[in-house]
Amino acid sequence: MTDTHDKKKMKKTITEISVLSSGSTHVVGMIVLFFILCLICFPKPAVAIERHIIIAKPFGPSTDLPDPAVGGNGWYTNEAGITETLFVLDDHMEPIPWLAQSYKNIDSLTWEIRLKQGILFHDDTPLSAEAVKASLERMTGKESPVFNKRLQALLDIQEITVKDERSLLFLTTHPNASFIYDLTSPDAGIVRLSPGNHKLYGTGPFYLKKVVPQEEMTVSRFDKYWGGKPALTGADFKIIKNPLTRMLAFESRQVDIAVNFPETDAERVTSEKGVGLHYQPTNRVCFFFVRVKDGPFSSPVVLKAVNYAIDREEIVNTVLSKIGGEVGASIFPPTLPWCNTTIKPWPYDPEKARELLTSAGAKDTDGDGILEIDGRPFIINAWTYEQRASLKPTLELIQQQIGKVGISMVIKVTQKGSPINEAMKKGRVELNLQMWNVAPNGDPDFFISNVFVKNSGSNFMGYVNPELDGLTKKGKTVFNREERKKIYDRIQSIVYEESPVIVLFYKNMVSAVHENVKNYKIHPAEKYIMTKDLYLDGS
């Protein structure tokens, strides 16, 4: 019907112009005719739709070149779809090939990895075995100016050999059963740097366009992405540390997605039309580091009393509004296949707590409501940091809860977690409230080796257990999955019984999302946000 209408219109137009074309107007008429025919016969080109998303997050790059080899930058480039790793974690927290096509565990020290074909870096350079070797050696080589000590501690690489254009051999210094898991670490993102190290190129669906340190990161679509053309043209990541400010930015529609949304505002905000709330269990755990080396918590009886004095259910119901998480038990949440599910949460039993404290010699001799232990008031210092919205109210609620059994708590909130860790090492802090992703690589060794082994980097508690140390060492060298599971089940039981870490709850990631955002997914490892399938509807 449209074609017939257009033909009639064209015929009428030609007739009208033919009349005008007589005499002196002939040339002008022919020119006009030509342009009209062009307009009728050739439709206007389609205007490209800009599908650019804005995401608010609490954390982001601190430098204008977010090199995965330095600091925590790998997390930010991984979330933004800039860098990719040889392997990624699936929804069940198991490693699967990504840039890699396959792998073989040749012996306890040797791994062969074969790469996929047809993958390009953002500067159009092909991904090759030589490029992967150069990228990883740059990060794990002790002589490298950007040597990543944390990544090398995970991978324990002794040598990387290029077998052919698409195959590499990795030789580790010691047997490392978690090697493939560790290659999912965002720190191990495969990159190329431009001459002079001014630009960073990954292989992901988006390339880095701009960084304003601590404020913003912008990415644009990489049309030659090996996994298919991304749906979005790009994204802005706004770094908004304050949870309230992040919430207000979302409500005023300055951003499309607000990550780590305050749970207490969820019900009010989602009552508005066009707003959705996404929440998903993750590997993040809220817990206390406990100073067990000396002081009141060097007593196992007192530690048990504190566990009984904390009402975890109340924390989840009030601070997390019943959507931000669930009561915790083991150091590993159920999102991980390594979780020891036989471990149950400590019950809330303040009467039992009082009995244990009495048996430990604690008394309220002056009747002020605060117990004395070893002749001194039972007053403890508990610190946390401000970036995660639920930490401060959790600490304040626990202050009230343990106050009911006679323990006084002095609270301090800092800007970052690291000053608290240093203060705890020096014995100035008894309880250090943190919220960690305890298995960012999907393997249990990461958290255990870093936190509970004697003199390990994050053992701020002064904790020592020779059995745990021996089991941790063994867990790295046992390649049989069932045997490894038994080892880590036992380690989790030890930690639960001795409580150098007191688990409070398992954290859900909560994100506020406007209704035109499609295919937004929360992964248990919290690593992946900007996928090629994320898009905006109706743009």
LUMTILUM-807145 format. One record per residue (C-alpha): residue number from 0; residue in three letters; chain; x, y, z. Coordinates in Angstrom, 2 decimals. Each point is the difference from the previous one (the first is absolute). Example, Ala and Ser with C-alpha at 12.3 -4.5 7.8 and 13.67 -1.06 7.14 Angstrom:
2
   pos   code   unit      east     north        up
     0    ALA      A     12.30     -4.50      7.80
     1    SER      A      1.37      3.44     -0.66
***
This chain:
539
   pos   code   unit      east     north        up
     0    MET      A      0.00      0.00      0.00
     1    THR      A      2.84      2.38      0.81
     2    ASP      A      1.79     -0.74     -3.29
     3    THR      A     -3.20      0.81     -2.02
     4    HIS      A     -0.47      3.25      1.93
     5    ASP      A      3.63      1.02     -0.65
     6    LYS      A     -0.28     -0.76     -3.74
     7    LYS      A     -3.16      2.12     -0.34
     8    LYS      A      1.69      2.80      1.92
     9    MET      A      3.09     -0.22     -2.21
    10    LYS      A     -2.14      0.05     -3.22
    11    LYS      A     -1.95      3.06      1.17
    12    THR      A      3.22      1.81      0.95
    13    ILE      A      1.62     -0.74     -3.37
    14    THR      A     -3.11      1.27     -1.86
    15    GLU      A     -0.07      3.23      2.00
    16    ILE      A      3.67      0.66     -0.59
    17    SER      A     -0.27     -0.79     -3.70
    18    VAL      A     -2.41      2.93     -0.34
    19    LEU      A      2.43      2.26      1.79
    20    SER      A      2.81     -1.24     -2.20
    21    SER      A     -1.24      1.80     -3.15
    22    GLY      A      1.70      3.11     -1.24
    23    SER      A      2.58      1.73      2.17
    24    THR      A     -0.75     -2.14      3.08
    25    HIS      A      1.06     -3.26     -1.66
    26    VAL      A      3.47     -0.24      1.57
    27    VAL      A     -1.16      1.02      3.47
    28    GLY      A     -2.86     -2.44     -0.15
    29    MET      A      2.28     -2.89     -0.91
    30    ILE      A      2.26      0.75      2.97
    31    VAL      A     -2.94      0.13      2.38
    32    LEU      A     -1.29     -3.24     -1.50
    33    PHE      A      3.33     -1.70      0.65
    34    PHE      A      0.04      0.93      3.70
    35    ILE      A     -3.65     -0.98      0.55
    36    LEU      A      0.63     -3.36     -1.62
    37    CYS      A      2.98     -0.54      2.32
    38    LEU      A     -2.16      0.75      3.05
    39    ILE      A     -2.74     -2.36     -1.15
    40    CYS      A      2.13     -2.87     -1.27
    41    PHE      A      2.73      0.03      2.63
    42    PRO      A     -1.24     -0.03      3.66
    43    LYS      A      1.86      1.83      2.73
    44    PRO      A      2.82     -2.03      1.60
    45    ALA      A     -0.88     -1.47      3.40
    46    VAL      A      1.30      2.00      2.93
    47    ALA      A      2.22     -2.10      2.28
    48    ILE      A     -1.55     -0.37      3.44
    49    GLU      A      2.35      0.81      2.86
    50    ARG      A     -0.31     -2.69      2.66
    51    HIS      A      2.27      1.27      2.73
    52    ILE      A     -0.54     -1.10      3.60
    53    ILE      A      0.97      1.74      3.25
    54    ILE      A      0.92     -2.12      3.02
    55    ALA      A      0.72      1.27      3.53
    56    LYS      A      2.47     -1.99      2.12
    57    PRO      A      1.78      0.59      3.32
    58    PHE      A      3.47     -0.88     -1.27
    59    GLY      A      2.07      0.73     -3.11
    60    PRO      A      3.49      0.67     -1.42
    61    SER      A      2.33      2.27      1.94
    62    THR      A      2.26      0.68     -3.02
    63    ASP      A     -0.65      1.10     -3.59
    64    LEU      A      1.43     -3.32     -1.28
    65    PRO      A     -1.82     -2.83      1.82
    66    ASP      A      2.70     -2.63     -0.52
    67    PRO      A     -1.13     -3.42      1.37
    68    ALA      A      3.55     -0.59      1.17
    69    VAL      A     -0.32      2.82      2.52
    70    GLY      A     -2.23      0.11      3.08
    71    GLY      A     -3.59     -1.07     -0.50
    72    ASN      A     -0.33      1.41     -3.51
    73    GLY      A     -0.63     -3.43     -1.50
    74    TRP      A     -3.36     -0.09      1.77
    75    TYR      A     -1.08      3.27     -1.60
    76    THR      A      1.11     -0.88     -3.54
    77    ASN      A     -1.55     -3.45      0.33
    78    GLU      A     -3.35      1.37      1.20
    79    ALA      A      0.05      2.53     -2.83
    80    GLY      A      0.52     -2.63     -2.70
    81    ILE      A      3.45      1.34     -0.96
    82    THR      A      2.22     -2.88      1.04
    83    GLU      A     -0.62     -3.73     -0.07
    84    THR      A      1.72     -3.02      1.53
    85    LEU      A      0.94     -3.39     -1.38
    86    PHE      A     -2.75     -1.56      2.12
    87    VAL      A     -3.16      1.38      1.64
    88    LEU      A     -2.33     -1.27      2.70
    89    ASP      A     -3.42     -1.28     -0.98
    90    ASP      A     -3.13      0.59      2.09
    91    HIS      A      0.93     -2.98      2.18
    92    MET      A      3.45      1.43      0.74
    93    GLU      A      1.81     -2.56     -2.14
    94    PRO      A      2.75      1.08     -2.45
    95    ILE      A     -0.74     -0.29     -3.73
    96    PRO      A      2.21      0.93     -3.00
    97    TRP      A     -0.40      3.55     -1.32
    98    LEU      A      2.95      1.33     -1.96
    99    ALA      A      1.29     -3.53      0.40
   100    GLN      A     -1.53     -2.78     -2.06
   101    SER      A      1.16     -2.90      2.18
   102    TYR      A      2.59     -1.12      2.56
   103    LYS      A      1.83     -3.11      1.16
   104    ASN      A      1.54     -0.70      3.38
   105    ILE      A      3.08     -1.90     -1.21
   106    ASP      A      1.47     -0.58      3.46
   107    SER      A     -0.03      1.62      3.46
   108    LEU      A      2.12      2.92     -1.27
   109    THR      A     -0.89      0.30     -3.70
   110    TRP      A     -3.07      1.36     -1.76
   111    GLU      A     -0.60      0.32     -3.73
   112    ILE      A     -2.46      2.67     -1.14
   113    ARG      A     -1.27      0.42     -3.57
   114    LEU      A     -1.52      3.31     -1.15
   115    LYS      A     -3.08      0.74     -2.08
   116    GLN      A      0.46      1.30     -3.55
   117    GLY      A     -1.13      3.33     -1.41
   118    ILE      A      0.37      2.16      3.10
   119    LEU      A      1.26      3.57     -0.36
   120    PHE      A      1.34      2.53      2.47
   121    HIS      A     -1.58      3.44     -0.20
   122    ASP      A      2.90      1.22     -2.18
   123    ASP      A     -0.89     -2.78     -2.53
   124    THR      A      3.02     -2.09      0.96
   125    PRO      A     -0.84     -3.74      0.03
   126    LEU      A      0.05     -1.87      3.29
   127    SER      A      2.85     -2.52     -0.13
   128    ALA      A      1.93     -2.25      2.34
   129    GLU      A      2.88      2.51     -0.07
   130    ALA      A     -2.36      2.84      0.99
   131    VAL      A     -1.42     -2.02      2.92
   132    LYS      A      3.50     -0.92      1.17
   133    ALA      A      1.13      3.65     -0.16
   134    SER      A     -3.10      1.20      1.89
   135    LEU      A      0.29     -2.53      2.85
   136    GLU      A      3.79      0.22      0.32
   137    ARG      A     -0.30      3.76      0.25
   138    MET      A     -2.18     -0.50      3.10
   139    THR      A      1.66     -3.04      1.59
   140    GLY      A      3.67      0.60     -0.80
   141    LYS      A      1.83      1.18      3.12
   142    GLU      A      2.21      2.30     -2.07
   143    SER      A     -2.98      1.71     -1.63
   144    PRO      A     -0.65      3.64      1.02
   145    VAL      A     -3.67     -0.96      0.51
   146    PHE      A      0.60     -3.34      1.75
   147    ASN      A     -3.30     -1.05      1.58
   148    LYS      A      0.99     -1.83      3.16
   149    ARG      A     -3.55     -1.06      0.77
   150    LEU      A     -0.55     -1.57     -3.45
   151    GLN      A      3.33     -1.83      0.06
   152    ALA      A     -0.80     -1.33      3.47
   153    LEU      A     -3.16     -1.52     -1.51
   154    LEU      A      1.45     -1.36     -3.24
   155    ASP      A      3.52     -0.88      1.23
   156    ILE      A      1.29      0.05     -3.59
   157    GLN      A      3.56     -1.16     -0.52
   158    GLU      A      0.05      0.11     -3.81
   159    ILE      A     -2.30      0.59     -2.98
   160    THR      A      0.93     -1.63     -3.31
   161    VAL      A     -1.62      0.63     -3.39
   162    LYS      A     -0.67     -3.37     -1.61
   163    ASP      A     -1.53      1.37     -3.21
   164    GLU      A     -1.99      3.04     -1.12
   165    ARG      A     -3.00     -0.98      2.12
   166    SER      A      1.43     -2.23      2.73
   167    LEU      A      1.97      0.67      3.18
   168    LEU      A      1.58     -2.11      2.71
   169    PHE      A     -0.09      1.30      3.59
   170    LEU      A      2.45     -1.39      2.54
   171    THR      A     -0.74      0.79      3.65
   172    THR      A      2.61      0.00      2.76
   173    HIS      A     -2.15     -2.18      2.26
   174    PRO      A     -3.07     -2.16     -0.62
   175    ASN      A     -2.98      2.34     -0.28
   176    ALA      A     -3.41     -1.67     -0.15
   177    SER      A     -1.73      3.40     -0.25
   178    PHE      A      1.99      1.14     -3.07
   179    ILE      A     -2.92      0.16     -2.47
   180    TYR      A     -2.20      1.68      2.62
   181    ASP      A      2.72      2.57      0.59
   182    LEU      A      0.17      0.85     -3.69
   183    THR      A     -3.55      1.41      0.34
   184    SER      A      1.41      2.74      2.24
   185    PRO      A     -0.61      3.48     -1.49
   186    ASP      A      3.66      0.70      0.77
   187    ALA      A      0.78     -2.57     -2.72
   188    GLY      A     -1.86      1.94     -2.71
   189    ILE      A      1.87     -0.30     -3.31
   190    VAL      A      1.07      3.43     -1.28
   191    ARG      A      2.21      1.86     -2.44
   192    LEU      A      1.43      3.44      0.69
   193    SER      A      0.82      2.60     -2.64
   194    PRO      A      3.59      1.22     -0.39
   195    GLY      A      0.76      2.16      3.00
   196    ASN      A     -2.80     -1.73      1.93
   197    HIS      A     -2.48      2.80     -0.72
   198    LYS      A     -2.89     -2.21     -1.12
   199    LEU      A     -1.31     -3.32      1.21
   200    TYR      A     -1.55     -2.53     -2.35
   201    GLY      A     -2.02     -3.00      1.08
   202    THR      A     -2.06     -2.56     -1.93
   203    GLY      A     -3.43      0.72      1.53
   204    PRO      A     -3.22      1.28     -1.58
   205    PHE      A      0.89      3.60      0.95
   206    TYR      A      3.18      2.03     -0.26
   207    LEU      A      1.25      2.59      2.47
   208    LYS      A     -0.76      3.53     -1.13
   209    LYS      A      0.61      2.22      3.02
   210    VAL      A      0.77     -0.10      3.72
   211    VAL      A     -0.35      2.79      2.53
   212    PRO      A      1.64     -1.55      3.09
   213    GLN      A     -2.44     -0.63      2.88
   214    GLU      A     -2.82      1.60     -2.00
   215    GLU      A     -0.85     -1.61     -3.31
   216    MET      A      0.96     -2.62     -2.58
   217    THR      A     -1.41     -0.03     -3.55
   218    VAL      A     -0.01     -2.94     -2.41
   219    SER      A     -1.12     -0.33     -3.62
   220    ARG      A     -1.14     -2.96     -2.07
   221    PHE      A      2.63     -2.14     -1.73
   222    ASP      A     -1.71     -0.96     -3.25
   223    LYS      A      2.50     -2.80     -0.72
   224    TYR      A     -0.60     -1.80      3.28
   225    TRP      A      0.54     -3.75     -0.46
   226    GLY      A     -3.21     -0.85      1.84
   227    GLY      A     -2.23      2.09     -2.29
   228    LYS      A     -0.84      3.68     -0.28
   229    PRO      A     -1.05      1.44      3.42
   230    ALA      A     -3.52      1.41      0.28
   231    LEU      A      1.07      3.21      1.79
   232    THR      A      2.07      2.72     -1.62
   233    GLY      A      1.75      0.68      3.28
   234    ALA      A     -0.27      0.85      3.68
   235    ASP      A      0.99      2.49      2.66
   236    PHE      A      0.95     -1.36      3.41
   237    LYS      A     -0.59      2.71      2.59
   238    ILE      A      2.00     -0.54      3.19
   239    ILE      A     -2.33      1.10      2.82
   240    LYS      A      1.35     -1.23      3.32
   241    ASN      A     -2.74      1.30      2.25
   242    PRO      A     -2.99     -2.40     -0.05
   243    LEU      A     -2.52      2.82      0.55
   244    THR      A      1.41      2.07     -2.86
   245    ARG      A     -0.02     -3.09     -2.22
   246    MET      A     -3.66     -0.59      0.86
   247    LEU      A     -0.96      3.63     -0.73
   248    ALA      A      1.78     -0.13     -3.36
   249    PHE      A     -2.08     -3.03     -0.91
   250    GLU      A     -3.27      1.51      1.17
   251    SER      A      0.60      3.16     -2.03
   252    ARG      A      0.70     -2.22     -3.06
   253    GLN      A      3.56      1.21     -0.35
   254    VAL      A      1.04     -3.67     -0.13
   255    ASP      A     -1.63     -3.12     -1.45
   256    ILE      A      1.43     -2.48      2.53
   257    ALA      A      1.09      0.56      3.60
   258    VAL      A      2.21     -2.83      1.28
   259    ASN      A      0.08     -0.79      3.74
   260    PHE      A     -3.26      1.77      0.61
   261    PRO      A     -0.93      0.69      3.68
   262    GLU      A     -2.45     -2.74      1.01
   263    THR      A     -1.89      2.22      2.42
   264    ASP      A     -1.11      2.24     -2.89
   265    ALA      A     -0.94     -2.85     -2.31
   266    GLU      A     -3.70     -0.27      0.79
   267    ARG      A     -0.61      3.73     -0.33
   268    VAL      A      1.94      0.37     -3.25
   269    THR      A     -1.44     -3.08     -1.70
   270    SER      A     -3.53      1.21      0.69
   271    GLU      A      0.60      2.52     -2.75
   272    LYS      A     -1.08     -0.95     -3.51
   273    GLY      A      2.75     -1.18     -2.32
   274    VAL      A      2.47     -1.04      2.71
   275    GLY      A      1.15     -3.53      0.69
   276    LEU      A      2.16     -1.52      2.68
   277    HIS      A      2.48     -2.79     -0.76
   278    TYR      A      1.53     -1.96      2.86
   279    GLN      A      2.04     -3.13     -0.17
   280    PRO      A      2.10     -2.04      2.48
   281    THR      A      3.73      0.48     -0.49
   282    ASN      A      3.27     -1.19      1.50
   283    ARG      A      0.14      3.09      2.21
   284    VAL      A     -0.03     -0.63      3.75
   285    CYS      A     -0.39      2.50      2.86
   286    PHE      A      2.18     -1.03      2.93
   287    PHE      A      2.16      1.16      2.88
   288    PHE      A      3.72     -0.46      0.06
   289    VAL      A      0.57     -0.75      3.70
   290    ARG      A      3.20      0.86      1.87
   291    VAL      A      0.68     -3.44      1.54
   292    LYS      A      3.72      0.41      0.62
   293    ASP      A     -0.58      1.78      3.30
   294    GLY      A     -2.66      1.91      1.93
   295    PRO      A     -3.48     -1.25      0.96
   296    PHE      A     -0.53     -1.98     -3.22
   297    SER      A      3.05     -2.16      0.58
   298    SER      A     -2.43     -1.99      2.17
   299    PRO      A     -2.01     -2.61     -2.03
   300    VAL      A     -2.80      0.24      2.58
   301    VAL      A     -0.38      3.75     -0.48
   302    LEU      A     -0.02     -0.47     -3.79
   303    LYS      A     -2.86     -2.47      0.28
   304    ALA      A     -1.88      2.40      2.25
   305    VAL      A      0.23      2.78     -2.60
   306    ASN      A     -1.28     -2.36     -2.71
   307    TYR      A     -3.05     -0.79      2.13
   308    ALA      A     -0.55      3.68      0.81
   309    ILE      A     -0.38      1.05     -3.66
   310    ASP      A     -3.47     -0.20     -1.51
   311    ARG      A      0.81     -0.54     -3.68
   312    GLU      A     -3.64     -0.38     -0.97
   313    GLU      A     -0.74      3.49      1.30
   314    ILE      A      2.85      1.40     -2.10
   315    VAL      A     -1.35     -1.59     -3.18
   316    ASN      A     -3.56      1.10      0.72
   317    THR      A      0.80      3.61      0.90
   318    VAL      A      3.30      1.10     -1.52
   319    LEU      A     -0.44     -2.08     -3.17
   320    SER      A     -3.81      0.35     -0.18
   321    LYS      A     -0.25     -3.77     -0.59
   322    ILE      A      1.30      0.35     -3.58
   323    GLY      A      3.67      0.91      0.48
   324    GLY      A      1.21     -3.39      1.17
   325    GLU      A     -0.51     -2.97      2.28
   326    VAL      A      1.36     -1.14      3.36
   327    GLY      A      3.50     -1.47     -0.34
   328    ALA      A      1.65     -3.06      1.49
   329    SER      A      3.16     -1.22     -1.74
   330    ILE      A      2.57      2.36     -1.50
   331    PHE      A     -1.20     -1.16     -3.44
   332    PRO      A     -3.58      0.73     -1.14
   333    PRO      A     -2.27     -2.52     -1.77
   334    THR      A      0.74      1.68     -3.35
   335    LEU      A      3.28     -1.92      0.11
   336    PRO      A      0.10     -3.77     -0.59
   337    TRP      A      2.74     -0.08      2.67
   338    CYS      A     -2.35      1.13      2.79
   339    ASN      A     -0.17     -2.33      3.00
   340    THR      A     -3.78     -0.20      0.28
   341    THR      A      0.14     -2.01      3.25
   342    ILE      A      1.02      3.18      1.84
   343    LYS      A     -3.03      1.85      1.37
   344    PRO      A     -0.27      3.64      1.15
   345    TRP      A      0.67      0.83      3.64
   346    PRO      A     -3.38      0.30      1.76
   347    TYR      A     -0.90      3.21      1.79
   348    ASP      A      0.12     -0.89      3.71
   349    PRO      A      0.87      2.94      2.28
   350    GLU      A     -0.58     -2.11      3.11
   351    LYS      A      2.60     -2.52     -1.19
   352    ALA      A      2.34      2.91     -0.72
   353    ARG      A     -0.36      1.28      3.57
   354    GLU      A      0.70     -3.47      1.42
   355    LEU      A      3.17     -0.35     -2.06
   356    LEU      A      1.22      3.46      0.97
   357    THR      A     -0.57     -0.82      3.67
   358    SER      A      1.96     -3.24     -0.39
   359    ALA      A      2.84      2.03     -1.54
   360    GLY      A      0.16      2.12      3.18
   361    ALA      A     -1.87      3.07     -1.29
   362    LYS      A     -1.93      1.93      2.70
   363    ASP      A     -1.79      3.31      0.35
   364    THR      A      1.42      0.98      3.39
   365    ASP      A     -1.03      3.68     -0.05
   366    GLY      A     -3.50     -0.50     -1.43
   367    ASP      A      0.48      2.31     -3.01
   368    GLY      A     -1.19     -2.64     -2.48
   369    ILE      A      3.49     -0.60     -1.40
   370    LEU      A      1.82     -3.20      0.92
   371    GLU      A      3.54      0.00      1.31
   372    ILE      A      2.38     -2.66     -1.23
   373    ASP      A      3.47     -0.44      1.53
   374    GLY      A     -0.78      3.02      2.17
   375    ARG      A     -0.67      2.35     -2.92
   376    PRO      A     -3.25      1.15     -1.62
   377    PHE      A     -0.93     -2.18     -2.96
   378    ILE      A      0.22      2.78     -2.62
   379    ILE      A      0.99     -0.87     -3.55
   380    ASN      A      0.88      2.11     -3.05
   381    ALA      A     -1.95     -0.91     -3.13
   382    TRP      A      0.78      1.74     -3.30
   383    THR      A     -1.41     -0.13     -3.51
   384    TYR      A      0.07      2.09     -3.19
   385    GLU      A     -2.58      2.14     -1.77
   386    GLN      A     -0.16     -1.10     -3.65
   387    ARG      A     -2.50     -2.83      0.51
   388    ALA      A     -3.33      1.27      1.25
   389    SER      A     -0.88     -2.91      2.30
   390    LEU      A      3.26     -0.10      2.02
   391    LYS      A     -0.57      2.96      2.33
   392    PRO      A     -3.61     -0.88      0.96
   393    THR      A      1.05     -3.63      0.50
   394    LEU      A      2.70      1.07      2.43
   395    GLU      A     -2.40      2.32      1.84
   396    LEU      A     -2.56     -2.77      0.38
   397    ILE      A      2.59     -2.45      1.31
   398    GLN      A      1.13      2.68      2.45
   399    GLN      A     -3.51     -0.10      1.47
   400    GLN      A     -0.23     -3.79     -0.08
   401    ILE      A      3.24     -0.79      1.83
   402    GLY      A     -0.65      2.90      2.37
   403    LYS      A     -2.93     -2.04      1.34
   404    VAL      A      2.44     -2.64      1.31
   405    GLY      A      2.35      2.57      1.55
   406    ILE      A      2.57      0.63     -2.74
   407    SER      A      0.65      3.64     -0.90
   408    MET      A      0.98      0.81     -3.59
   409    VAL      A      1.68      3.20     -1.22
   410    ILE      A     -0.67      0.54     -3.73
   411    LYS      A      2.13      1.74     -2.59
   412    VAL      A     -0.75      0.33     -3.74
   413    THR      A      2.89      0.77     -2.38
   414    GLN      A      0.12      0.82     -3.70
   415    LYS      A      1.86     -3.16     -0.98
   416    GLY      A      0.54     -3.48      1.39
   417    SER      A      3.81     -0.01     -0.06
   418    PRO      A      0.56      2.35      3.00
   419    ILE      A     -2.19     -2.32      2.08
   420    ASN      A      2.08     -3.00     -0.95
   421    GLU      A      3.19      1.74      1.06
   422    ALA      A     -1.56      1.08      3.28
   423    MET      A     -1.10     -3.58      0.70
   424    LYS      A      3.51     -1.32     -0.65
   425    LYS      A      1.24      2.41      2.67
   426    GLY      A     -2.64     -1.15      2.49
   427    ARG      A     -2.03      3.22     -0.02
   428    VAL      A     -3.12     -1.64     -1.47
   429    GLU      A     -1.73     -3.13      1.31
   430    LEU      A     -2.76     -0.30     -2.62
   431    ASN      A      0.49      1.00     -3.64
   432    LEU      A     -3.23     -0.11     -2.03
   433    GLN      A      0.61     -0.79     -3.67
   434    MET      A     -1.90     -1.15     -3.08
   435    TRP      A      2.11     -2.11     -2.36
   436    ASN      A     -0.52     -2.04     -3.11
   437    VAL      A      1.48     -3.14      1.56
   438    ALA      A      0.43     -1.92     -3.26
   439    PRO      A      0.37      2.42     -2.92
   440    ASN      A      1.66     -2.76     -2.02
   441    GLY      A     -2.43     -2.72      1.06
   442    ASP      A      2.61     -1.96      1.95
   443    PRO      A      0.13     -0.25      3.83
   444    ASP      A      3.76      0.36      0.26
   445    PHE      A      0.03      3.75     -0.66
   446    PHE      A     -1.74      1.07      3.21
   447    ILE      A      1.48     -2.69      2.24
   448    SER      A      3.62      0.48     -1.09
   449    ASN      A     -0.25      3.78      0.30
   450    VAL      A     -1.84      0.23      3.32
   451    PHE      A      0.48     -3.03      2.25
   452    VAL      A      3.49     -1.33     -0.68
   453    LYS      A      2.63      1.12      2.52
   454    ASN      A      1.63      3.30     -1.00
   455    SER      A     -2.04      0.25     -3.22
   456    GLY      A     -0.62      3.45     -1.46
   457    SER      A     -3.53      0.47      1.34
   458    ASN      A      0.36     -1.85      3.29
   459    PHE      A     -0.64      3.13      2.03
   460    MET      A     -1.33     -2.05      2.92
   461    GLY      A      3.27     -1.60      1.11
   462    TYR      A     -1.62     -3.41     -0.60
   463    VAL      A      2.08     -3.19      0.05
   464    ASN      A     -1.19     -3.57     -0.56
   465    PRO      A      2.59     -2.56     -1.18
   466    GLU      A     -2.69     -2.45     -1.15
   467    LEU      A     -1.61      2.64     -2.20
   468    ASP      A      3.39      1.01     -1.41
   469    GLY      A      0.74     -3.61     -0.94
   470    LEU      A     -3.42     -0.54     -1.56
   471    THR      A      0.31      3.21     -2.02
   472    LYS      A      3.34     -1.11     -1.42
   473    LYS      A     -1.45     -3.40     -0.86
   474    GLY      A     -3.08      1.52     -1.63
   475    LYS      A      2.19      1.73     -2.60
   476    THR      A      1.62     -3.28     -1.04
   477    VAL      A     -2.96     -2.41     -0.11
   478    PHE      A     -1.54     -0.10     -3.50
   479    ASN      A     -2.86     -2.38      0.77
   480    ARG      A     -3.18      2.10      0.47
   481    GLU      A     -1.59     -2.20      2.67
   482    GLU      A      3.18     -0.13      2.07
   483    ARG      A      0.42      3.75     -0.22
   484    LYS      A     -3.59      0.50      1.14
   485    LYS      A      0.65     -2.05      3.15
   486    ILE      A      3.07      2.10      0.79
   487    TYR      A     -1.84      3.30     -0.32
   488    ASP      A     -3.02     -1.29      1.89
   489    ARG      A      2.31     -0.70      2.93
   490    ILE      A      1.63      3.43     -0.25
   491    GLN      A     -3.43      1.66      0.08
   492    SER      A     -0.88     -1.98      3.14
   493    ILE      A      3.20      1.12      1.73
   494    VAL      A     -0.69      3.66     -0.78
   495    TYR      A     -3.60     -0.32      1.19
   496    GLU      A      1.04     -1.61      3.30
   497    GLU      A      2.90      2.35      0.78
   498    SER      A     -1.53      3.20     -1.44
   499    PRO      A      3.02      2.08     -1.01
   500    VAL      A     -2.62      1.25     -2.45
   501    ILE      A     -3.63      0.40      1.09
   502    VAL      A     -2.37     -0.39     -2.97
   503    LEU      A     -3.12      2.16      0.13
   504    PHE      A     -1.76     -0.27     -3.36
   505    TYR      A      0.38     -0.85     -3.67
   506    LYS      A     -0.51      3.11     -2.11
   507    ASN      A     -2.26      0.30     -3.01
   508    MET      A      0.97      2.53     -2.61
   509    VAL      A     -2.91      2.41     -0.32
   510    SER      A     -0.34      2.19     -3.08
   511    ALA      A     -2.70      2.51     -0.91
   512    VAL      A     -0.78     -0.12     -3.72
   513    HIS      A     -2.28      2.10     -2.20
   514    GLU      A     -2.47     -2.03     -2.04
   515    ASN      A      1.59      0.73     -3.39
   516    VAL      A      3.18     -1.85      1.02
   517    LYS      A     -0.07     -3.57     -1.32
   518    ASN      A      2.17     -3.06      0.62
   519    TYR      A      1.62      1.42      3.12
   520    LYS      A      1.27     -2.93      2.06
   521    ILE      A      1.79     -0.28      3.34
   522    HIS      A      2.67     -2.68      0.10
   523    PRO      A      0.93     -1.67      3.33
   524    ALA      A      3.64      1.04     -0.52
   525    GLU      A     -1.08      3.64     -0.64
   526    LYS      A      2.46      0.20     -2.89
   527    TYR      A     -2.09      0.45     -3.10
   528    ILE      A     -2.31      2.99     -0.69
   529    MET      A      0.51      1.24     -3.57
   530    THR      A     -0.74     -3.03     -2.16
   531    LYS      A     -0.68      0.14     -3.71
   532    ASP      A     -3.68     -0.82      0.68
   533    LEU      A     -0.76      2.88      2.38
   534    TYR      A     -2.17      2.59     -1.73
   535    LEU      A     -2.48      2.86      0.34
   536    ASP      A     -3.51     -0.53     -1.30
   537    GLY      A     -1.81      2.79     -1.85
   538    SER      A      3.07      2.17     -0.57
***
